[in-house]
Amino acid sequence: MNEVIDERAARKAERRARRRQSDSFFWGLLLIVFGGVFLLERTGAFPEIYWGEWWPAAVVVLGLARLIRPAHAEHIGNGVTWILMGAWFFGVVYEWHGLTWHNSWPLALVAVGAGMVAKAIALKFMPEPS
């Protein structure tokens, strides 16, 4: 019995180590890309970007990061929520179809609800965190 528990713990630790390695690779690559863009912008090789309108992209990237290699169904739900929240933020920043913070707040509820539905569907195929 103890052997089975030890084997499960070893597999869990191995999965955690692989996940950390994957996360490190992703965030390292993301920093390289952002650093390169900032460097090109500062040297004049890249057009100047007004970041005040592009901050929702960071929210979308966080959502994509959760979806790249999800370990649990919760990661799927979180990823969907972050991506939809980022899309809502873009919609408000660029005033798509007249969206403002005041008239579009129900989209936050839609984003959270979609994340919950995505998690529920993913639970049929993926394990819950233990």
N, CA, C and O of each residue as an XYZ file, in Angstrom:
520
protein
N       0.824     -1.194      0.000
C       0.000      0.000      0.000
C       0.867      1.255      0.000
O       0.607      2.199     -0.746
N       1.899      1.258      0.844
C       2.801      2.409      0.895
C       3.545      2.599     -0.412
O       3.867      3.723     -0.799
N       3.819      1.481     -1.097
C       4.519      1.570     -2.381
C       3.660      2.300     -3.412
O       4.166      3.101     -4.198
N       2.363      2.017     -3.400
C       1.439      2.671     -4.326
C       1.384      4.164     -4.033
O       1.405      4.981     -4.954
N       1.312      4.521     -2.759
C       1.271      5.934     -2.369
C       2.569      6.622     -2.753
O       2.548      7.744     -3.259
N       3.717      5.952     -2.515
C       5.004      6.536     -2.888
C       5.115      6.719     -4.395
O       5.656      7.719     -4.865
N       4.604      5.754     -5.151
C       4.654      5.845     -6.612
C       3.789      7.008     -7.105
O       4.186      7.747     -8.007
N       2.615      7.163     -6.513
C       1.739      8.281     -6.886
C       2.398      9.619     -6.556
O       2.340     10.557     -7.351
N       3.015      9.701     -5.398
C       3.681     10.939     -4.997
C       4.845     11.254     -5.937
O       5.081     12.414     -6.274
N       5.563     10.228     -6.352
C       6.685     10.434     -7.274
C       6.185     10.920     -8.631
O       6.776     11.819     -9.230
N       5.097     10.325     -9.115
C       4.529     10.769    -10.396
C       4.013     12.205    -10.308
O       4.182     12.995    -11.236
N       3.392     12.525     -9.195
C       2.873     13.874     -8.999
C       4.021     14.881     -8.960
O       3.922     15.952     -9.558
N       5.099     14.550     -8.266
C       6.260     15.442     -8.196
C       6.894     15.605     -9.571
O       7.352     16.694     -9.919
N       6.922     14.533    -10.351
C       7.478     14.611    -11.704
C       6.624     15.512    -12.596
O       7.162     16.304    -13.369
N       5.303     15.397    -12.496
C       4.417     16.265    -13.267
C       4.597     17.727    -12.872
O       4.611     18.614    -13.725
N       4.733     17.966    -11.576
C       4.955     19.331    -11.094
C       6.251     19.904    -11.644
O       6.293     21.063    -12.056
N       7.302     19.104    -11.652
C       8.600     19.555    -12.167
C       8.507     19.871    -13.656
O       9.061     20.872    -14.111
N       7.810     19.026    -14.420
C       7.636     19.293    -15.851
C       6.824     20.555    -16.082
O       7.109     21.332    -16.993
N       5.819     20.751    -15.255
C       4.972     21.949    -15.374
C       5.797     23.203    -15.085
O       5.692     24.194    -15.808
N       6.617     23.165    -14.032
C       7.461     24.310    -13.706
C       8.422     24.614    -14.842
O       8.658     25.777    -15.169
N       8.977     23.571    -15.440
C       9.899     23.761    -16.559
C       9.159     24.393    -17.739
O       9.687     25.298    -18.385
N       7.961     23.931    -18.019
C       7.162     24.482    -19.107
C       6.806     25.942    -18.830
O       6.896     26.792    -19.716
N       6.401     26.224    -17.586
C       6.066     27.600    -17.216
C       7.275     28.504    -17.348
O       7.162     29.622    -17.850
N       8.430     28.036    -16.904
C       9.657     28.839    -17.009
C       9.989     29.140    -18.462
O      10.377     30.259    -18.798
N       9.838     28.145    -19.319
C      10.111     28.346    -20.733
C       9.176     29.397    -21.313
O       9.625     30.305    -22.013
N       7.873     29.284    -21.028
C       6.900     30.220    -21.564
C       7.189     31.641    -21.100
O       7.270     32.555    -21.920
N       7.347     31.836    -19.789
C       7.561     33.185    -19.270
C       8.900     33.750    -19.736
O       9.014     34.947    -19.998
N       9.908     32.893    -19.838
C      11.186     33.356    -20.367
C      11.058     33.816    -21.806
O      11.588     34.863    -22.177
N      10.361     33.045    -22.610
C      10.141     33.407    -24.010
C       9.327     34.697    -24.114
O       9.615     35.551    -24.953
N       8.330     34.832    -23.277
C       7.514     36.041    -23.274
C       8.361     37.272    -22.933
O       8.225     38.315    -23.574
N       9.223     37.154    -21.937
C      10.097     38.272    -21.575
C      11.054     38.627    -22.712
O      11.319     39.804    -22.957
N      11.568     37.619    -23.399
C      12.460     37.872    -24.537
C      11.723     38.645    -25.628
O      12.252     39.609    -26.180
N      10.495     38.216    -25.936
C       9.714     38.891    -26.974
C       9.431     40.338    -26.577
O       9.654     41.255    -27.367
N       8.939     40.545    -25.350
C       8.650     41.916    -24.913
C       9.913     42.765    -24.878
O       9.897     43.919    -25.307
N      11.004     42.205    -24.374
C      12.263     42.949    -24.350
C      12.717     43.326    -25.748
O      13.178     44.446    -25.971
N      12.592     42.399    -26.694
C      12.964     42.686    -28.076
C      12.104     43.775    -28.689
O      12.611     44.649    -29.392
N      10.800     43.728    -28.428
C       9.892     44.754    -28.957
C      10.246     46.110    -28.364
O      10.326     47.102    -29.089
N      10.458     46.163    -27.048
C      10.820     47.436    -26.408
C      12.144     47.963    -26.944
O      12.281     49.163    -27.183
N      13.113     47.084    -27.134
C      14.413     47.502    -27.660
C      14.273     48.063    -29.073
O      14.823     49.121    -29.380
N      13.546     47.365    -29.923
C      13.335     47.851    -31.291
C      12.586     49.176    -31.306
O      12.872     50.049    -32.126
N      11.633     49.323    -30.402
C      10.892     50.583    -30.318
C      11.807     51.719    -29.871
O      11.757     52.813    -30.433
N      12.631     51.469    -28.877
C      13.509     52.513    -28.340
C      14.619     52.914    -29.317
O      15.076     54.056    -29.296
N      15.050     51.992    -30.165
C      16.104     52.309    -31.131
C      15.542     52.893    -32.420
O      16.304     53.266    -33.312
N      14.224     52.977    -32.529
C      13.607     53.559    -33.708
C      13.405     52.578    -34.850
O      12.913     52.969    -35.909
N      13.772     51.319    -34.667
C      13.616     50.315    -35.713
C      12.177     49.803    -35.790
O      11.807     49.126    -36.749
N      11.389     50.118    -34.807
C      10.017     49.646    -34.722
C       9.150     50.860    -34.424
O       9.555     51.708    -33.629
N       7.983     50.977    -35.025
C       7.158     52.163    -34.757
C       6.787     52.252    -33.277
O       6.599     51.237    -32.606
N       6.687     53.482    -32.787
C       6.332     53.678    -31.384
C       4.905     53.205    -31.151
O       3.998     53.491    -31.933
N       4.733     52.484    -30.070
C       3.424     51.916    -29.733
C       2.887     52.636    -28.506
O       3.603     52.840    -27.526
N       1.634     53.013    -28.573
C       0.981     53.591    -27.410
C       0.423     52.427    -26.588
O      -0.619     51.866    -26.928
N       1.112     52.073    -25.518
C       0.770     50.884    -24.727
C      -0.521     51.054    -23.938
O      -1.102     50.072    -23.478
N      -0.974     52.298    -23.781
C      -2.200     52.526    -23.036
C      -3.409     51.853    -23.655
O      -4.382     51.564    -22.958
N      -3.362     51.603    -24.943
C      -4.476     50.931    -25.615
C      -4.248     49.437    -25.774
O      -5.163     48.714    -26.166
N      -3.055     48.965    -25.478
C      -2.726     47.563    -25.705
C      -2.610     46.747    -24.429
O      -2.282     45.562    -24.495
N      -2.871     47.345    -23.261
C      -2.751     46.590    -22.026
C      -3.669     45.374    -21.956
O      -3.308     44.402    -21.292
N      -4.847     45.369    -22.609
C      -5.673     44.151    -22.535
C      -4.983     42.932    -23.156
O      -5.350     41.796    -22.857
N      -3.992     43.160    -24.012
C      -3.267     42.025    -24.601
C      -2.582     41.202    -23.519
O      -2.471     39.983    -23.648
N      -2.126     41.848    -22.461
C      -1.488     41.121    -21.358
C      -2.483     40.166    -20.704
O      -2.110     39.062    -20.307
N      -3.723     40.574    -20.590
C      -4.758     39.720    -19.998
C      -5.012     38.518    -20.909
O      -5.156     37.391    -20.436
N      -5.066     38.767    -22.211
C      -5.279     37.670    -23.164
C      -4.100     36.703    -23.125
O      -4.294     35.488    -23.167
N      -2.884     37.232    -23.045
C      -1.687     36.374    -22.982
C      -1.721     35.506    -21.728
O      -1.347     34.335    -21.784
N      -2.161     36.057    -20.604
C      -2.285     35.253    -19.387
C      -3.266     34.103    -19.599
O      -3.030     32.983    -19.145
N      -4.352     34.386    -20.283
C      -5.319     33.332    -20.574
C      -4.754     32.270    -21.491
O      -4.962     31.076    -21.275
N      -4.036     32.705    -22.519
C      -3.412     31.743    -23.438
C      -2.380     30.885    -22.720
O      -2.235     29.698    -23.014
N      -1.662     31.492    -21.778
C      -0.652     30.748    -21.015
C      -1.305     29.607    -20.245
O      -0.718     28.533    -20.111
N      -2.504     29.829    -19.744
C      -3.202     28.775    -19.003
C      -3.683     27.665    -19.938
O      -3.834     26.519    -19.514
N      -3.922     27.998    -21.202
C      -4.452     27.004    -22.135
C      -3.375     26.225    -22.880
O      -3.665     25.183    -23.467
N      -2.142     26.713    -22.863
C      -1.093     26.058    -23.654
C      -0.868     24.624    -23.201
O      -0.918     23.704    -24.017
N      -0.622     24.424    -21.921
C      -0.436     23.068    -21.391
C      -1.151     22.959    -20.059
O      -0.511     22.974    -19.008
N      -2.457     22.851    -20.092
C      -3.203     22.788    -18.834
C      -2.962     21.464    -18.114
O      -2.978     20.397    -18.728
N      -2.742     21.552    -16.813
C      -2.554     20.346    -16.013
C      -3.881     19.884    -15.417
O      -4.051     18.706    -15.100
N      -4.807     20.807    -15.269
C      -6.081     20.503    -14.638
C      -7.209     21.227    -15.374
O      -6.981     22.174    -16.126
N      -8.406     20.761    -15.138
C      -9.585     21.380    -15.750
C      -9.719     22.839    -15.331
O     -10.203     23.671    -16.099
N      -9.291     23.142    -14.119
C      -9.369     24.521    -13.630
C      -8.559     25.468    -14.505
O      -8.951     26.618    -14.702
N      -7.428     24.993    -15.035
C      -6.605     25.829    -15.914
C      -7.360     26.182    -17.187
O      -7.231     27.293    -17.701
N      -8.140     25.250    -17.692
C      -8.955     25.513    -18.883
C      -9.979     26.606    -18.576
O     -10.120     27.561    -19.339
N     -10.683     26.464    -17.475
C     -11.675     27.463    -17.090
C     -11.057     28.834    -16.870
O     -11.603     29.842    -17.318
N      -9.926     28.876    -16.184
C      -9.248     30.154    -15.948
C      -8.789     30.784    -17.256
O      -8.929     31.991    -17.457
N      -8.242     29.962    -18.140
C      -7.770     30.474    -19.427
C      -8.889     31.092    -20.239
O      -8.734     32.174    -20.804
N     -10.013     30.405    -20.298
C     -11.166     30.927    -21.046
C     -11.640     32.247    -20.425
O     -11.927     33.207    -21.141
N     -11.718     32.288    -19.104
C     -12.151     33.516    -18.428
C     -11.209     34.673    -18.735
O     -11.666     35.759    -19.092
N      -9.896     34.460    -18.603
C      -8.928     35.540    -18.851
C      -8.992     36.025    -20.295
O      -8.927     37.229    -20.545
N      -9.116     35.108    -21.241
C      -9.170     35.512    -22.656
C     -10.422     36.351    -22.924
O     -10.352     37.383    -23.592
N     -11.554     35.906    -22.403
C     -12.793     36.662    -22.630
C     -12.779     38.000    -21.896
O     -13.306     38.990    -22.405
N     -12.184     38.039    -20.712
C     -12.056     39.320    -20.009
C     -11.177     40.272    -20.827
O     -11.492     41.455    -20.956
N     -10.078     39.754    -21.377
C      -9.209     40.575    -22.215
C      -9.938     41.095    -23.441
O      -9.754     42.245    -23.840
N     -10.770     40.243    -24.039
C     -11.554     40.686    -25.198
C     -12.526     41.795    -24.791
O     -12.719     42.760    -25.531
N     -13.135     41.651    -23.614
C     -14.023     42.697    -23.112
C     -13.249     43.999    -22.905
O     -13.719     45.071    -23.285
N     -12.060     43.901    -22.303
C     -11.247     45.094    -22.078
C     -10.891     45.763    -23.406
O     -10.952     46.988    -23.520
N     -10.522     44.966    -24.408
C     -10.249     45.533    -25.737
C     -11.491     46.239    -26.277
O     -11.407     47.341    -26.819
N     -12.637     45.591    -26.122
C     -13.877     46.184    -26.615
C     -14.165     47.535    -25.999
O     -14.632     48.445    -26.683
N     -13.891     47.674    -24.714
C     -14.139     48.949    -24.037
C     -13.083     49.984    -24.431
O     -13.414     51.137    -24.708
N     -11.812     49.569    -24.457
C     -10.739     50.512    -24.796
C     -10.942     51.088    -26.194
O     -10.732     52.281    -26.412
N     -11.349     50.245    -27.139
C     -11.554     50.692    -28.525
C     -13.005     51.048    -28.832
O     -13.346     51.349    -29.977
N     -13.856     51.013    -27.813
C     -15.269     51.383    -27.929
C     -15.985     50.641    -29.057
O     -16.739     51.235    -29.827
N     -15.735     49.334    -29.141
C     -16.412     48.517    -30.141
C     -17.918     48.567    -29.892
O     -18.372     48.340    -28.771
N     -18.671     48.857    -30.912
C     -20.143     48.892    -30.849
C     -20.643     49.757    -29.691
O     -21.690     49.476    -29.108
N     -19.898     50.799    -29.364
C     -20.321     51.724    -28.310
C     -20.127     51.203    -26.896
O     -20.735     51.724    -25.961
N     -19.288     50.178    -26.720
C     -19.083     49.630    -25.382
C     -18.342     50.616    -24.483
O     -17.370     51.247    -24.897
N     -18.813     50.733    -23.271
C     -18.141     51.504    -22.228
C     -18.107     50.623    -20.980
O     -18.747     49.573    -20.931
N     -17.348     51.068    -19.970
C     -17.332     50.318    -18.708
C     -18.739     50.284    -18.113
O     -19.156     49.291    -17.517
N     -19.453     51.381    -18.289
C     -20.774     51.510    -17.683
C     -21.808     50.578    -18.316
O     -22.613     49.978    -17.604
N     -21.795     50.452    -19.637
C     -22.852     49.672    -20.281
C     -22.464     48.233    -20.597
O     -23.310     47.459    -21.046
N     -21.209     47.856    -20.375
C     -20.790     46.515    -20.791
C     -20.390     45.599    -19.639
O     -19.892     44.499    -19.876
N     -20.596     46.030    -18.405
C     -20.170     45.196    -17.279
C     -20.777     43.792    -17.281
O     -20.144     42.881    -16.747
N     -21.971     43.559    -17.850
C     -22.477     42.180    -17.881
C     -21.571     41.221    -18.652
O     -21.639     40.009    -18.450
N     -20.729     41.750    -19.527
C     -19.795     40.868    -20.243
C     -18.811     40.201    -19.284
O     -18.310     39.116    -19.578
N     -18.530     40.824    -18.154
C     -17.682     40.185    -17.144
C     -18.371     38.931    -16.605
O     -17.725     37.907    -16.384
N     -19.666     39.018    -16.400
C     -20.423     37.845    -15.945
C     -20.406     36.743    -16.996
O     -20.286     35.563    -16.669
N     -20.528     37.138    -18.262
C     -20.477     36.165    -19.361
C     -19.110     35.475    -19.381
O     -19.031     34.258    -19.548
N     -18.044     36.245    -19.211
C     -16.692     35.684    -19.229
C     -16.494     34.681    -18.098
O     -15.957     33.594    -18.313
N     -16.926     35.046    -16.900
C     -16.779     34.140    -15.759
C     -17.642     32.896    -15.956
O     -17.200     31.780    -15.683
N     -18.862     33.087    -16.425
C     -19.735     31.945    -16.681
C     -19.173     31.009    -17.740
O     -19.251     29.789    -17.595
N     -18.608     31.569    -18.803
C     -18.001     30.741    -19.857
C     -16.822     29.951    -19.307
O     -16.615     28.795    -19.676
N     -16.051     30.576    -18.425
C     -14.940     29.863    -17.793
C     -15.426     28.709    -16.934
O     -14.813     27.642    -16.915
N     -16.524     28.920    -16.226
C     -17.083     27.852    -15.397
C     -17.597     26.692    -16.254
O     -17.407     25.524    -15.914
N     -18.244     27.028    -17.360
C     -18.739     25.983    -18.272
C     -17.559     25.229    -18.889
O     -17.597     24.003    -18.997
N     -16.516     25.951    -19.292
C     -15.336     25.302    -19.875
C     -14.687     24.360    -18.867
O     -14.251     23.267    -19.227
N     -14.622     24.782    -17.607
C     -14.052     23.913    -16.573
C     -14.907     22.665    -16.394
O     -14.376     21.559    -16.284
N     -16.230     22.835    -16.364
C     -17.126     21.694    -16.187
C     -16.964     20.691    -17.333
O     -16.965     19.480    -17.108
N     -16.828     21.192    -18.542
C     -16.623     20.291    -19.688
C     -15.267     19.619    -19.590
O     -15.147     18.418    -19.836
N     -14.235     20.392    -19.230
C     -12.882     19.838    -19.138
C     -12.768     18.793    -18.038
O     -11.938     17.889    -18.135
N     -13.583     18.895    -16.995
C     -13.540     17.911    -15.905
C     -13.853     16.499    -16.396
O     -13.449     15.520    -15.769
N     -14.560     16.393    -17.499
C     -14.871     15.081    -18.049
C     -13.632     14.416    -18.658
O     -13.594     13.197    -18.829
N     -12.614     15.236    -18.987
C     -11.445     14.726    -19.690
C     -10.138     14.869    -18.904
O      -9.143     14.224    -19.232
N     -10.141     15.703    -17.882
C      -8.908     16.009    -17.155
C      -9.127     15.819    -15.657
O     -10.258     15.883    -15.175
N      -8.035     15.582    -14.922
C      -8.178     15.412    -13.477
C      -8.358     16.747    -12.760
O      -7.976     17.806    -13.260
N      -8.951     16.657    -11.575
C      -9.028     17.824    -10.704
C      -7.705     17.931     -9.939
O      -7.035     16.922     -9.718
N      -7.324     19.156     -9.533
C      -6.101     19.272     -8.734
C      -6.274     18.551     -7.411
O      -7.344     18.578     -6.803
N      -5.197     17.905     -6.976
C      -5.284     17.191     -5.697
C      -4.297     17.733     -4.702
O      -4.231     17.251     -3.572
